[in-house]
Amino acid sequence: MGSKATPDRADVLVVGAGAAGLMASAVAAGRGLEVVLLEKNARPGLKILISGGGRCNLTTTLRGRALEAQYGERRGRWLRHALRSFQPDALRSLVERLGVPLREEDLDKVFPVSGRSRDVLDAFVRHAVAQGVDLVREAPVEGLRAIPGAGFEVVTPRGRYAASRVVLCTGGLSYPKTGATGDGYRFVQELGHTLVPPVPALAPLGLDLPWLNQLQGLVLDARLRLVDVGGRRLVERRRPTLITHRGLSGPAPMDVSGYIEERHGFGCTLCLDLAPERRAEDIDAALIAAGRGGEGRRAVQHLLPAEIPERLRLALAEQAGAQGSVAELRREARRRLVESVKDLRLPVERSLGFGAAEVTRGGVPLDEVDPRTMESRLVPGLFLCGEILDVDGPIGGFNFQAAFATGRLAGLNV
């Protein structure tokens, strides 16, 4: 340990040097506290490094209620204090003061101008160390216990560490190649917390539909709606959708994966509107008019909305039994075809799991943590922030924003 702390004791121990841990430790140390940051890997922030395809979608341009709404009503309401006290523009200002210029891109995203996530990570590590944080690498926590009247003790292969307060920023189970093993869940349960069962979120969806899988590589501008077994809408997105050889990927399908996983896929159906700017009545009328007019000899797929990729138009016609010329198109086949354009229904039971997931849904229940301080309501002196909490948002920098904002609150209140 560094010179600011005694050999085995500090004011604050922060466990996990990801986005939340780096922020929490820097803020706490900036208040004059002796802070030790324990990281299990040889290099901190591996998830920052690989995020956004190695470019690091750091945050979003949204703010206020529009930002909170991205996390859903319950989670957004709980995050309100953290997000409003540290808006995305405040995070952007901090990162640029640390020497990393940023730029806005499509879908409200914010990236470093350099396109290198390494620049963001290095800036936060430098900042934490400059504030006086003692960063201890290759120190996986093997045990954490509360000592009545004496704070906490943490056991690592590098020795035992003690502190009056502990901040757990151990993340979830997503991206196991970064060392994510869900250790933090065990620690909090041993200390008396309960757990919302963790499931993968922001993961591609697995669909075993040969006719669809063979269209791999197509990108759709579709409106995607997920409904439950009773037909109730769970979530809706209009963002890019990519067809893969295993199912669907891209922002829209990945955004809904957590909703599917937390229901174990039971009765979930994806409903795709492949021509969001067109009305079903107009598509139907155009097919009828073409069949009666001078276009009757044209193949049916050529009369479907041009914004739908040609290979998909052909596949839709085949699935609807609407092959051949538009003049030969029977009423029932035409209706099936129009329905597949405006409300293509795909039963879905699963995502591709934690190995492909960007975040974890589930974790420490939000009613067990004070949203104004990030302190446990059950264990005084224990602070929880980042992905270990039952908080997740869609693709677009929202999960990093939540991690930095909750980490900051923990650092201010620890």
SEZAMAR-728924 format. One record per residue (C-alpha): residue in one letter; x negated, y, z negated. Coordinates in steps of 0.1 Angstrom, whole numbers, plus 5000, padded with zeros to 4 digits. Layout:
<atoms>
AXYZ
...
</atoms>
This chain:
<atoms>
M500050005000
G498950365006
S497550614982
K500950784975
A502250474956
T500850254929
P499649914941
D502949744936
R505550014930
A507150304949
D510150524945
V511850374976
L511450054995
V512950055030
V513249715047
G513249705085
A511449955107
G514049995134
A515950305143
A517750325109
G514750235089
L512350475105
M514850755101
A515750665065
S512050635054
A510950965071
V513851165056
A513251015021
A509451075023
G510151425035
R511951495002
G508651404983
L509551044974
E506950764976
V508350545003
V507150205015
L508550075048
L508349695052
E508449555087
K508349185095
N506749215129
A503349335138
R504949615157
P507949815144
G510949905165
L510949625190
K514649675197
I513950035205
L511349925230
I513549695250
S516749905249
G518150045281
G515949825302
G512849965285
R514050325290
C515850375257
N519350515260
L518850715228
T522250875223
T525251025241
T526451375251
L529751315233
R530451475200
G533151525174
R536351325177
A535451205212
L532251055197
E534050895167
A536750745189
Q534150535207
Y533750315176
G537450245172
E539850405147
R538650225115
R534950235122
G535050585136
R536850715106
W534250555083
L531350695103
R532851045104
H530651205077
A527451055091
L528151145127
R529351505119
S526451575097
F524051455124
Q525551505158
P523851375190
D522551725198
A520851725164
L519151395172
R518151525206
S516651835190
L514651625166
V513351395193
E512251685215
R510551855185
L508651535181
G507351575217
V509651365238
P511651565264
L515151415271
R517551435300
E521251355305
E522351085330
D525650935342
L528250805318
D527251055291
K523850885285
V520651045272
F517150905281
P513551025277
V512451215308
S509450975310
G511750675313
R509650505286
S511150375254
R507650355240
D507550735238
V510550745216
L509350465193
D505850615190
A507250955182
F509350815153
V506550605139
R504150915140
H506851125123
A507450875095
V503650835088
A503251215089
Q505951245063
G503951015041
V505650685047
D503450385039
L504350145068
V503449785060
R503549555090
E503849175091
A505649185058
P508848985062
V510948995031
E511548655016
G513548764986
L515249064971
R516549084935
A517949354913
I516249384879
P518649544853
G517349874842
A514249844864
G515449874900
F514549604926
E511749364934
V510949244969
V508948934977
T506848915009
P503848705020
R501749015014
G502749034978
R505549174956
Y506849524958
A509049704933
A511050024935
S513850214919
R515950214951
V516049994982
V517350075017
L518249765038
C517949825075
T517449465086
G519749475116
G521949185127
L521548875148
S521349025183
Y518149005204
P516548715184
K513448755205
T512749065185
G512648865153
A516348925143
T517348645120
G520048795099
D518048785067
G519649095054
Y523048915053
R521648665028
F520148935006
V523349135003
Q525448824996
E523048724969
L523549064954
G527249034954
H528449174987
T530848985010
L530448965047
V532549015078
P531448715099
P528848835124
V529548785161
P527848885193
A528849225208
L527749405240
A527049075257
P527948955292
L531048745295
G530948375305
L533648275330
D533647935347
L535548035379
P533647905410
W535548135433
L534448435412
N530948325404
Q530048285441
L530548655444
Q527548735422
G525949065428
L529049265435
V529549585415
L533149695409
D534650025400
A537549865381
R539749945351
L539349655327
R541949575300
L541649305274
V544949165260
D545548905233
V547748595234
G550848815228
G549949055256
R548949335232
R546149555246
L543049535225
V540749765244
E540449925279
R537450045298
R536850195332
R533150155337
P531049955361
T531549575362
L529049335377
I529948985389
T527248735380
H526848365386
R527948305350
G530748555347
L530848935343
S528349175331
G527849555332
P529149825308
A532949745309
P532749365303
M530049395277
D531949665258
V534849425253
S532849115243
G532949185206
Y536749185207
I536648845223
E534148695200
E535848815168
R538948625180
H536848325190
G538248385225
F541748255215
G544348365240
C542248655254
T542748755290
L540949015311
C543149225333
L541249395361
D542749685382
L540449675412
A541949985428
P542650225399
E543450525421
R546050335441
R549650245431
A550849885436
E553850015455
D551650195480
I549449895486
D552449675491
A554049935515
A550849965535
L550749585540
I554449575551
A553949865575
A550849705590
G552649375596
R555449555614
G553249795634
G550349785657
E548049625631
G549849305627
R547049095642
R544449225617
A543248985590
V544949055557
Q541749135537
H541049425561
L544249605550
L543349595513
P541849905496
A538449975511
E536950055476
I537149675469
P533949505483
E534749305514
R533648965500
L536049015471
R538949115493
L538448795513
A538348595481
L541548755467
A543348675500
E542248315497
Q543248285461
A546748435469
G547248205498
A547348515521
Q544748415548
G545448495584
S546948795600
V549049055582
A551948985606
E552048625592
L551948725556
R554848585536
R556548795509
E555448575480
A551848565491
R551948945496
R553248995461
R550548765447
L547948955466
V549049295454
E549249175419
S545649035421
V544449375433
K546249575405
D546249315377
L543749035383
R544048805353
L541048615341
P541148395310
V538048445289
E536948255258
R533348365252
S530448585258
L526948455265
G526048475228
F523548645205
G520648565229
A522248805254
A523949045230
E522649395224
V524349445190
T526149245163
R529749305153
G530449225116
G528249255086
V528749435053
P532349545050
L532649925052
D534849945020
E531849815000
V529650115011
D530050485003
P530250655037
R528950985024
T525650835009
M525350485024
E524950354988
S526550024979
R529650054958
L528749724942
V524949754935
P523750094923
G520450194940
L521049974970
F521550155003
L522749995036
C522550145070
G522350055107
E523449725122
I523749535089
L527049725085
D530249625102
V529849905127
D529249885164
G530050095194
P530050055232
I527150085256
G525850435260
G523650525231
F526350495205
N524750225184
F521450415182
Q523350725172
A525150545144
A521850385132
F519950715131
A522950895115
T523450635088
G519750605082
R519450985077
L522250985051
A520550705032
G517250895033
L518951205020
N520651034991
V518350754981
</atoms>
